[in-house]
Each structure stands twice: as structure tokens, then as C-alpha cells.
């Protein structure tokens, strides 16, 4: 079979995807080191080893488009990580424990990505002045936890409680970790995660 020509559409698509991924990775590293506001195209191009910022502009329609790609990349990695660790749970109680452990583990293993998410959440504004974490994102995140809690109530594993209040409390206890790590870099995340597992297992389950 003859080698593919560089003009082949499939080859061009692969090359473009690889370049986009390179730029996204460099953007994550740049924001993590310098902060969101200092992550200019010039800095990102330098980090990526690009000869010109025009190579960024060729693939992304401005910084907002690039930041959206960064968020999509981090969320994809997080989603795959969580799905793998939550697969094949036998019941709602196990699923809730797996969710807490997996999310704490992700934060522990992906400190750079979490630092970047935090910076974007705090400083990013879209053209219409909207934030990257909005009410729709909040509903999606809390809705997933609520689904676990409702399933446990239906099966009789969990006691009666307001699933919105419980889901919010669970999620906020985990969301606080990247902020806590800024002042407590020595925090034992394994122990923290297990304490949360015990806390919310006791808070949700039906007493016998």
C-alpha cells in the first residue's frame, strides 16, 4: 500500500488534531505556571515551541475558543477517569462511595488540570460576560449526584432527605479540595477522601 501523501485529507486532519492537542497541552501548562491572565498567545506559542502565534490563530478563533477547548479536554479526561472507576457498582451505596473516592483521586492525580480549572472558573469571561461554570454546568454536576441519591432512596438503601441539599453538600466538600491544597499542600488526600466516604455513607444510609 503506498504511503499517504501529505496532501491527503486524512493526513491533514490527523496533523491538525495533533497540533490542536499540542496547543491545548501548552495552554494548560502555561495557565498552571503563570495564571489565566498572563497566558497570552505569545507565552503559549513559546511553551508549545511554535514559530508564530499565527499557528494558534489558525486552529482557534481567539482565546475564548482556545479556553473552551482546554475545558473540553480536561472534562473529557475527568469523565473517562470517573467512568472507569465507577463501572459495575452493585448498588447505590457503593456507587456513591465510588464517586467520592474517584473524584478525590482525580484531584490528587491531576493537580495541574485542577489548578487550571480553578483559574479559569475565577477569571474567564466569554464575549457575553458569562463564566465557564454556569447554572447549566451546576445542574449537570449536581444532577448526576442526585441521580445516585434518588436511586438509593428508591432501593431503600438511603433514608429520606432532600437530594438537592445532600448532593450540594457532597459536591462542595470535594470541590473545596483544590482551594484547600493551596494552603495545605501536605494534606493527605487519601485520608480526606476516606473521611468523606464515611461521613456521607453515615449521612445517607437508612439506619437499621
C-alpha positions as CSV (number, residue, x, y, z in Angstrom):
1,X,0.0,0.0,0.0
2,X,1.5,3.4,-1.0
3,X,2.3,5.9,1.8
4,X,-0.3,8.6,2.3
5,X,0.5,11.9,0.7
6,X,0.8,15.0,3.0
7,X,-2.0,16.4,0.9
8,X,-4.3,13.5,1.8
9,X,-7.3,14.8,3.7
10,X,-7.0,12.2,6.4
11,X,-3.3,13.0,6.9
12,X,-4.1,16.8,7.1
13,X,-6.9,16.0,9.6
14,X,-4.5,14.0,11.8
15,X,-1.9,16.7,11.7
16,X,-4.4,19.4,12.6
17,X,-5.7,17.3,15.5
18,X,-2.2,16.7,16.8
19,X,-1.4,20.4,16.5
20,X,-4.6,21.4,18.4
21,X,-3.8,18.9,21.1
22,X,-0.2,20.3,21.4
23,X,-1.6,23.9,21.7
24,X,-4.2,22.8,24.3
25,X,-1.5,21.0,26.4
26,X,0.8,24.0,26.2
27,X,-2.1,26.3,27.3
28,X,-2.8,24.1,30.3
29,X,0.9,24.2,31.3
30,X,1.1,28.0,30.8
31,X,-2.0,28.8,32.8
32,X,-0.8,26.5,35.6
33,X,2.5,28.3,35.8
34,X,1.5,31.9,35.1
35,X,-2.2,32.1,35.7
36,X,-5.1,32.7,33.3
37,X,-4.5,36.5,32.7
38,X,-0.8,36.0,31.9
39,X,-1.4,33.1,29.5
40,X,-1.1,35.1,26.2
41,X,-0.8,33.6,22.8
42,X,2.9,34.6,22.8
43,X,3.5,32.7,26.0
44,X,1.6,29.7,24.8
45,X,3.4,29.6,21.5
46,X,6.7,29.8,23.3
47,X,5.7,26.9,25.5
48,X,4.5,24.8,22.6
49,X,7.6,25.5,20.6
50,X,5.7,27.2,17.8
51,X,7.4,29.7,15.4
52,X,4.4,32.1,15.5
53,X,1.2,32.9,17.3
54,X,-0.5,32.7,13.9
55,X,-0.3,28.9,14.3
56,X,-2.6,29.2,17.3
57,X,-4.9,31.6,15.5
58,X,-5.1,29.2,12.6
59,X,-6.6,26.5,14.8
60,X,-8.6,28.6,17.3
61,X,-10.8,31.6,16.8
62,X,-9.4,33.6,19.6
63,X,-8.5,33.0,23.3
64,X,-12.1,32.2,24.3
65,X,-12.2,29.4,21.7
66,X,-8.9,28.0,23.0
67,X,-10.1,28.1,26.6
68,X,-13.3,26.2,25.6
69,X,-11.0,23.6,24.1
70,X,-9.0,23.4,27.3
71,X,-12.1,22.9,29.3
72,X,-13.4,20.2,27.0
73,X,-10.1,18.4,27.2
74,X,-10.0,18.4,31.0
75,X,-13.6,17.4,31.2
76,X,-13.1,14.5,28.8
77,X,-10.1,13.2,30.8
78,X,-12.1,13.6,34.0
79,X,-15.2,11.8,32.6
80,X,-13.1,8.9,31.4
81,X,-11.4,8.6,34.7
82,X,-14.6,8.7,36.7
83,X,-16.4,6.2,34.4
84,X,-13.7,3.7,34.7
85,X,-13.6,3.8,38.5
86,X,-17.4,3.8,38.9
87,X,-18.1,0.9,36.5
88,X,-20.1,-2.1,37.7
89,X,-21.0,-0.9,41.1
90,X,-23.6,-3.3,42.7
91,X,-25.8,-0.7,44.4
92,X,-26.4,3.0,45.0
93,X,-24.4,3.0,48.3
94,X,-21.4,1.5,46.5
95,X,-21.8,4.0,43.6
96,X,-21.8,7.0,46.0
97,X,-18.7,5.8,47.7
98,X,-17.0,5.1,44.3
99,X,-18.0,8.6,43.1
100,X,-16.4,10.3,46.1
101,X,-13.3,8.2,46.0
102,X,-12.9,8.6,42.3
103,X,-13.3,12.4,42.3
104,X,-10.9,12.9,45.2
105,X,-8.4,10.6,43.4
106,X,-8.7,12.6,40.2
107,X,-8.0,15.8,42.0
108,X,-5.0,14.2,43.7
109,X,-3.6,12.7,40.5
110,X,-4.3,15.7,38.2
111,X,-3.2,18.7,40.2
112,X,-2.2,20.8,37.2
113,X,-5.6,20.3,35.5
114,X,-7.5,21.2,38.6
115,X,-5.3,24.3,39.1
116,X,-6.1,25.4,35.6
117,X,-9.9,24.7,36.1
118,X,-9.8,26.8,39.2
119,X,-8.0,29.7,37.4
120,X,-10.5,29.6,34.5
121,X,-13.5,29.5,36.8
122,X,-12.3,32.5,38.6
123,X,-11.0,34.7,35.7
124,X,-12.6,33.6,32.4
125,X,-15.3,35.6,30.9
126,X,-16.9,34.9,27.5
127,X,-18.0,37.5,25.0
128,X,-21.3,38.0,26.8
129,X,-19.5,38.2,30.2
130,X,-20.7,34.6,31.1
131,X,-18.5,32.3,33.2
132,X,-17.2,28.9,32.2
133,X,-19.0,27.3,35.2
134,X,-22.7,28.4,34.8
135,X,-26.1,27.3,36.0
136,X,-26.3,24.6,33.3
137,X,-23.0,23.1,34.4
138,X,-24.1,23.2,38.0
139,X,-27.3,21.4,37.2
140,X,-25.4,18.7,35.3
141,X,-22.9,18.1,38.1
142,X,-25.4,18.1,40.9
143,X,-27.9,16.2,38.8
144,X,-25.5,13.2,38.5
145,X,-25.1,13.0,42.2
146,X,-28.8,13.4,42.8
147,X,-29.5,10.5,40.4
148,X,-27.3,8.3,42.7
149,X,-29.1,9.5,45.8
150,X,-32.6,9.1,44.3
151,X,-31.7,5.5,43.2
152,X,-30.6,4.8,46.8
153,X,-33.8,6.1,48.1
154,X,-35.9,4.1,45.7
155,X,-34.0,0.9,46.6
156,X,-34.3,1.5,50.3
157,X,-30.6,1.9,50.9
158,X,-30.8,5.6,51.7
159,X,-33.0,7.4,54.2
160,X,-35.4,10.1,53.2
161,X,-33.7,13.5,52.7
162,X,-33.6,16.4,50.3
163,X,-31.4,15.1,47.4
164,X,-30.5,18.6,46.3
165,X,-29.2,19.6,49.7
166,X,-27.3,16.4,50.1
167,X,-25.9,16.5,46.6
168,X,-24.7,20.1,47.0
169,X,-23.1,19.3,50.3
170,X,-21.3,16.3,48.9
171,X,-20.1,18.1,45.8
172,X,-18.9,21.2,47.7
173,X,-16.9,19.1,50.2
174,X,-15.0,17.8,47.2
175,X,-14.8,21.0,45.1
176,X,-13.1,22.7,48.0
177,X,-10.0,20.5,47.7
178,X,-8.1,22.5,45.1
179,X,-8.5,25.6,47.2
180,X,-7.5,23.7,50.4
181,X,-4.4,22.4,48.7
182,X,-3.2,26.0,48.1
183,X,-2.8,26.5,51.9
184,X,-2.4,22.8,52.9
185,X,-0.1,21.3,50.4
186,X,0.7,18.5,52.8
187,X,-3.0,17.4,53.1
188,X,-3.4,13.7,53.0
189,X,-6.0,13.3,50.2
190,X,-6.4,9.6,50.7
191,X,-7.4,10.1,54.3
192,X,-9.5,13.1,53.3
193,X,-11.4,11.1,50.7
194,X,-12.0,8.2,53.1
195,X,-13.3,10.5,55.8
196,X,-15.8,11.9,53.2
197,X,-16.8,8.4,52.2
198,X,-17.5,7.6,55.9
199,X,-19.2,10.9,56.6
200,X,-21.7,10.7,53.7
201,X,-22.2,7.0,54.0
202,X,-23.4,7.6,57.5
203,X,-25.4,10.7,56.5
204,X,-27.3,9.0,53.7
205,X,-27.9,5.4,54.6
206,X,-31.1,4.1,56.3
207,X,-30.4,3.2,59.9
208,X,-31.3,-0.4,60.9
